Amino acid sequence: MQLEIIVAEIGSTTTVVSGFSGLEAEPCLVGQGQGPTTVEQGDVRLGLNQALADLRRKLGTKKLEWQHIYACSSAAGGLKMTVHGLVYDMTARAAREAALGAGAVLHQVTAGPVSDADLAKTREIAPNIILLAGGVDYGERQVILENARRLAALNLPIPVIYAGNVAIQEEVRAIFAATACQLTLVENVYPRIDELRIEPTRQAIQRVFAEHIVHAPGMGQIRELVDGPIQPVPGAVLNAAVTLYGCLGDLLVFDVGGATTDLHSVTPGSEEVNSILVDPEPLAKRTVEGDLGLFRNASNLINLLGRENLAASLGQSGLEELVQPIPNNPQEIAFAEALTAKAVTVALERHAGRIRYLYGPGGRLKIARGKDLTRVKYVIGTGGALTRLPRGRELLAANLGSRDPDLLVPPAEARVLIDRHYIMAAAGVLASSHPRAAIALMLKSMDLEGMPSVP
């Protein structure tokens, strides 16, 4: 059997391969295969080959060929980053948004002068990439240069991206020239007050990740099997959301997983809220909640729900026995749905902006902080939990509208969709070369066939 493209999603525990054909005419998901991610065995190819064998078995063919195979990965710890800016609510925040949008797992964010304790933590984290920012263009210089000197002194053999004041790029280049660090210079993420320019940095992070992921343990041989750049899985999902935004308009994507819950929103917000917004927000925003996972962090969700209440509602005292990567019986499914519902609610409250009130000599002043989701038309569920649990759609719908008028969540009339084929990450990879096909495949997965495509 001949396929056009296979996309491999190499997750932290599972590798899924999706085979596609007809990408220039009638895009079709031909089939999917699954295998374990074998980073710990020292060679990710082992699990990838098992997933390909599973795909051959499901398609009933002994011989499977393809023109290209692409990949996204969150294996080997995903994309570990540290971010260092100047003012937390300005350049550090802008750099953080760029890193999260690229699919990074942030292990450290610092603002102002980097301290000895900060440096010790950075060394302990051993990040895949360091992002250094700070200062508007032609503004502050000395703190940023000193931060560059201190980070350079670590002499870590990893990529460093500088996305700060452009006036000192050459000085930053000179500082890192004699180190083991590989420096990349990009545009300032915060070139002027209240202006975010995160896309160049986001793209640079993904390029650097693709070049260096092959050096992660167990990933050394991946280049022998795949073509093109390797994207971080969360970055691929955000790429899919941005691509779909061109067709559907304002949207919000929930991805509830075993370790984290990720939210991706693509919306400019309403004019009313933007007029009182204190800090600028990017069009496309990702937040990741590392404490809201159904498997690795299930205990956090159990505590948020209340252990005794949850045990009483399920009729099960030993809740840890119900923590399974894939629920199989009715009680395990009910337990997973309860955890998913809580993860969705808490993650949304953290992602959404809020109306706040300040009081001063002139009286009460109404302001807004955070992402305005009130214009969202579509709420989409992807990831293992929301696409496979029977009540995934209902769990999302329960969070539309809000009893809190100051919380800027999607309206009650927003339409809930489920990525039934679980292909948003794969579609995000495909979108780089086949945007029309990526949209068509996502619409089909969400039962929205017949919607207009991108021009």
C-alpha positions in Angstrom: 0.0 0.0 0.0 1.2 3.5 -0.9 0.7 6.5 1.4 1.6 10.1 0.7 2.6 11.2 4.2 2.9 9.5 7.6 3.1 11.8 10.6 4.5 10.3 13.8 3.5 11.8 17.2 6.2 10.6 19.6 4.7 11.2 23.0 6.2 10.8 26.4 4.7 7.2 26.7 3.1 6.4 23.4 4.0 6.8 19.7 1.1 7.2 17.3 1.5 7.2 13.5 -1.2 8.6 11.1 -1.1 7.8 7.4 -2.6 10.2 4.9 -3.4 10.1 1.2 -5.1 12.4 -1.4 -3.7 15.5 0.2 -3.9 17.6 -3.0 -7.4 16.4 -3.9 -9.5 14.5 -1.3 -7.5 14.4 1.9 -8.0 11.2 3.8 -6.8 9.7 7.1 -6.1 6.1 5.9 -5.3 4.7 9.3 -3.4 5.0 12.6 -1.0 2.7 14.4 0.3 2.8 18.0 3.3 1.6 19.9 5.3 2.5 23.0 7.8 5.3 23.1 11.1 3.7 23.6 13.4 6.5 24.7 14.4 4.6 27.9 15.5 1.7 25.7 18.0 4.1 24.0 16.4 4.1 20.6 13.1 5.8 19.7 13.0 3.9 16.4 12.0 0.7 18.2 8.6 2.1 19.3 8.2 4.0 16.0 8.7 0.7 14.1 6.1 -1.0 16.4 3.6 1.7 15.6 4.3 1.3 11.9 3.8 -2.4 12.2 0.5 -1.8 14.0 -0.6 0.4 11.2 0.3 -2.3 8.6 -1.7 -4.8 10.6 -4.8 -2.6 10.8 -4.6 -1.8 7.1 -4.3 -5.6 6.3 -1.1 -5.1 4.3 2.4 -6.7 4.6 4.0 -3.9 2.6 3.6 -0.2 3.4 5.3 2.6 1.5 5.2 6.3 1.8 6.6 9.4 0.1 7.4 11.3 3.4 7.3 10.7 7.1 7.2 13.7 9.4 7.3 13.8 13.2 6.5 15.8 16.3 7.8 14.8 19.7 7.3 15.4 23.4 9.6 12.5 24.3 12.8 12.8 26.2 11.2 15.4 28.5 9.9 17.5 25.6 11.3 21.0 25.0 12.7 22.1 28.4 13.4 25.8 28.4 14.4 28.6 30.8 13.4 32.2 30.1 15.2 35.3 31.4 13.8 38.8 30.9 14.0 42.3 32.5 10.6 43.3 33.8 8.3 40.4 34.7 5.1 41.9 33.3 6.8 43.1 30.1 9.8 41.4 28.5 9.9 38.3 30.7 6.2 37.8 30.0 6.6 38.3 26.3 9.4 35.8 26.2 7.3 33.4 28.2 4.4 33.7 25.7 6.8 33.0 22.8 8.3 29.9 24.5 4.9 28.4 25.5 3.6 29.1 22.0 6.5 27.2 20.5 5.5 24.2 22.6 8.1 24.5 25.4 7.9 23.2 28.9 9.0 26.1 31.1 11.1 25.1 34.0 12.3 28.6 35.0 11.3 32.3 34.4 13.5 35.1 35.8 13.1 38.9 35.7 15.7 41.5 36.4 19.3 40.7 37.3 20.0 36.9 37.2 21.1 35.9 40.7 23.6 33.2 41.8 20.6 31.1 42.9 19.0 31.5 39.5 22.1 30.3 37.8 22.4 27.3 40.0 18.8 26.4 39.2 19.4 26.8 35.5 22.4 24.5 35.6 20.4 21.9 37.6 17.5 22.1 35.1 19.9 21.5 32.2 17.5 23.1 29.7 17.3 22.2 26.0 17.2 26.0 25.1 17.8 29.2 27.0 15.8 32.3 25.9 17.3 35.6 26.9 15.3 38.8 26.5 15.0 42.2 28.0 14.5 45.9 27.2 12.6 47.7 24.5 14.6 48.5 21.4 17.3 51.1 22.2 16.3 51.1 25.9 17.9 49.3 28.9 21.3 47.7 28.2 23.4 47.1 31.2 21.2 44.5 33.1 20.7 42.5 29.9 24.4 42.5 29.1 25.2 41.4 32.6 22.6 38.6 32.4 24.2 37.6 29.1 27.6 37.4 30.7 26.4 35.4 33.7 24.5 32.9 31.5 27.5 32.6 29.1 29.7 31.8 32.1 27.7 28.6 32.7 29.2 27.5 29.3 26.4 25.1 28.7 26.6 23.3 25.3 23.1 24.2 24.4 21.3 26.7 22.1 20.7 30.2 23.4 18.2 32.5 21.7 18.5 36.3 22.3 15.3 38.2 21.7 15.9 41.4 23.5 17.0 45.0 22.8 18.3 45.0 19.2 20.7 47.8 19.9 23.0 45.4 21.8 22.8 42.3 19.6 26.5 42.5 18.5 27.6 42.9 22.1 25.6 39.8 23.1 27.1 38.0 20.1 30.6 38.8 21.4 29.8 37.6 24.9 28.7 34.2 23.7 31.4 33.8 21.0 33.9 32.0 23.1 31.5 29.7 24.8 30.0 26.3 24.1 26.6 27.9 23.6 25.1 28.1 20.1 23.7 31.6 19.9 20.7 32.6 17.7 19.7 36.3 17.3 16.1 37.2 16.6 13.8 40.3 16.7 12.9 41.7 20.1 9.8 40.0 21.6 8.9 43.4 23.2 10.2 46.1 20.9 8.0 48.9 22.2 5.9 49.4 25.3 2.7 47.4 25.0 3.7 45.7 21.8 4.3 41.9 21.6 6.2 40.5 18.6 6.5 36.8 19.6 6.2 35.0 16.2 9.9 35.3 15.1 11.0 34.0 18.5 8.4 31.2 18.4 9.6 30.1 15.0 13.3 30.3 16.0 12.6 28.1 19.1 10.9 25.5 16.9 13.8 25.6 14.4 16.4 25.2 17.1 14.4 22.4 18.8 14.2 20.5 15.5 18.0 20.8 15.0 18.9 19.7 18.5 16.2 17.2 19.6 18.2 14.4 17.9 20.8 14.8 20.7 18.3 13.9 23.4 18.7 10.4 25.0 17.1 7.8 22.7 16.4 10.2 19.9 19.8 10.0 18.1 18.6 7.8 15.3 15.3 9.6 14.5 16.8 11.4 11.5 17.3 8.0 9.8 13.5 7.6 9.6 11.8 11.0 9.3 12.0 13.9 6.8 11.9 17.6 7.6 11.9 19.4 11.0 10.7 17.7 14.2 8.2 19.9 16.0 7.3 19.9 19.7 3.9 18.3 20.1 2.2 21.3 21.9 3.6 23.6 19.2 2.1 21.4 16.5 -1.3 21.6 18.2 -1.1 25.4 18.4 -0.1 25.4 14.7 -3.2 23.4 14.0 -5.3 25.8 16.0 -3.9 28.9 14.2 -4.5 27.2 10.8 -8.1 26.3 11.7 -8.7 29.9 12.9 -8.3 31.0 9.3 -11.4 28.9 8.5 -13.6 28.9 11.6 -12.6 32.1 13.4 -12.1 32.5 17.1 -11.5 29.2 18.9 -10.3 27.5 22.0 -8.6 24.1 22.1 -8.4 21.9 25.2 -5.8 19.1 25.4 -6.2 17.1 28.6 -3.3 14.6 28.9 -1.8 12.2 31.4 0.8 14.7 32.6 -0.5 18.2 31.8 -3.6 20.1 30.6 -2.8 22.5 27.7 -5.1 25.2 26.4 -4.6 27.0 23.1 -6.7 30.0 22.2 -6.7 31.9 19.0 -8.8 35.1 19.2 -8.2 38.8 19.2 -10.7 39.4 21.9 -13.6 41.9 21.9 -13.1 45.6 21.3 -14.8 46.4 24.6 -12.3 44.3 26.6 -9.3 45.4 24.5 -10.1 49.0 25.3 -9.5 48.4 29.1 -6.8 45.7 28.7 -3.8 46.6 30.9 -1.2 44.3 29.2 -1.2 43.2 25.5 -2.1 39.6 24.7 -1.0 37.6 21.7 -3.6 36.5 19.1 -2.5 32.8 19.7 -1.9 31.9 23.3 -0.9 28.6 25.0 -1.0 27.8 28.7 0.2 24.5 30.2 -0.9 23.3 33.6 1.7 20.9 34.8 -0.2 20.0 37.9 -3.4 18.9 36.0 -2.7 15.5 34.5 -4.9 12.5 34.7 -2.2 9.9 35.2 1.1 11.4 36.5 -0.6 14.2 38.5 -3.9 12.5 39.3 -3.4 13.0 43.0 -3.5 16.8 42.5 -6.9 16.5 40.8 -8.2 14.2 43.5 -7.3 16.7 46.2 -8.9 19.5 44.2 -12.1 17.5 44.0 -12.0 16.4 47.6 -10.9 12.8 48.2 -13.8 11.9 50.5 -16.5 13.4 48.2 -15.0 11.7 45.1 -14.7 8.4 46.9 -18.3 8.6 48.0 -19.6 9.5 44.6 -17.7 6.6 43.0 -18.3 4.1 45.8 -14.6 3.3 45.8 -12.3 4.0 48.8 -9.0 3.2 47.1 -8.9 5.9 44.4 -5.3 5.3 43.4 -6.4 1.9 42.1 -8.5 3.7 39.5 -5.6 5.7 38.2 -5.0 4.1 34.8 -3.4 5.4 31.6 -6.3 3.9 29.7 -9.5 3.4 31.7 -11.2 0.1 30.8 -14.2 -0.5 33.1 -17.2 1.7 33.9 -15.8 2.8 37.3 -12.4 3.7 35.8 -14.2 5.7 33.1 -16.3 7.5 35.6 -13.2 8.4 37.6 -11.3 9.6 34.6 -14.3 11.8 33.6 -14.5 13.3 37.1 -10.8 14.2 36.9 -11.1 15.5 33.3 -14.0 17.7 34.3 -11.9 19.3 37.1 -8.9 19.7 34.9 -11.0 21.5 32.3 -12.6 23.8 34.8 -9.4 24.8 36.6 -7.3 25.1 33.4 -9.9 27.4 31.9 -10.0 29.6 34.9 -6.2 30.0 34.7 -6.2 30.6 31.0 -9.0 33.1 30.8 -8.7 36.8 31.6 -10.7 38.6 34.2 -12.2 42.0 34.8 -10.8 43.8 37.8 -11.5 47.0 39.7 -9.0 49.5 41.0 -9.8 52.2 43.5 -8.1 55.6 43.7 -8.7 59.3 44.2 -10.9 59.4 41.1 -13.1 56.5 42.2 -13.4 53.0 40.8 -11.5 52.1 37.6 -12.5 49.1 35.5 -9.6 47.2 33.9 -9.0 43.8 32.3 -6.0 41.4 32.6 -5.4 38.2 30.6 -6.9 36.6 27.6 -10.4 37.6 26.6 -12.3 34.5 25.4 -15.7 36.1 25.1 -15.6 36.1 21.3 -14.8 32.4 21.0 -17.2 30.6 18.6 -15.8 27.0 18.8 -14.5 25.0 21.8 -12.5 22.0 20.6 -11.5 18.9 22.6 -8.4 16.9 21.6 -6.0 14.6 23.4 -6.6 11.1 24.8 -9.2 12.0 27.5 -11.5 14.3 25.6 -11.5 12.3 22.4 -11.9 8.9 23.9 -14.1 9.4 27.0 -17.9 9.0 26.4 -18.8 12.4 27.9 -16.0 14.5 26.5 -18.3 16.9 24.8 -20.5 17.4 27.9 -17.5 18.0 30.1 -16.5 20.9 27.8 -20.0 22.3 27.4 -20.4 22.5 31.2 -17.8 25.2 31.2 -19.3 27.6 28.7 -20.7 30.8 30.1 -19.9 31.7 33.7 -21.6 32.4 36.9 -18.8 34.8 37.5 -19.5 37.9 35.3 -15.9 39.1 35.6 -14.3 35.9 34.2 -13.8 36.2 30.4 -14.7 32.7 29.3 -16.4 31.5 26.1 -20.1 32.3 25.8 -22.8 29.6 26.4 -23.7 29.6 22.7 -20.2 28.6 21.6 -20.2 25.3 19.7 -18.4 22.3 21.2 -16.4 20.0 18.9 -14.4 16.8 19.5 -11.3 15.9 17.4 -12.7 12.3 17.0 -9.8 11.1 14.9 -7.2 12.6 17.4 -5.2 14.2 14.6 -4.7 17.9 15.6 -1.0 17.4 16.4 -0.5 15.6 13.0 -2.6 18.2 11.3 -0.4 20.9 12.8 2.7 19.2 11.3 0.9 18.9 7.9 -0.2 22.5 8.0 3.4 23.7 7.2 3.3 22.1 3.7 -0.4 21.2 3.1 -2.6 23.8 4.9 -5.7 23.1 2.9 -5.4 19.4 3.6 -4.8 20.0 7.3 -8.0 22.0 7.5 -10.1 19.5 5.6 -8.8 16.6 7.8 -9.6 18.5 11.0 -13.1 19.5 9.8 -13.8 15.9 8.9 -12.6 14.8 12.3 -14.9 17.3 14.0 -17.9 16.5 11.8 -17.7 19.9 10.1 -17.3 18.8 6.5 -18.6 21.4 4.0 -17.2 24.4 5.9 -15.2 26.8 3.8 -11.4 26.2 3.5 -8.6 28.8 3.5 -8.4 30.9 0.3 
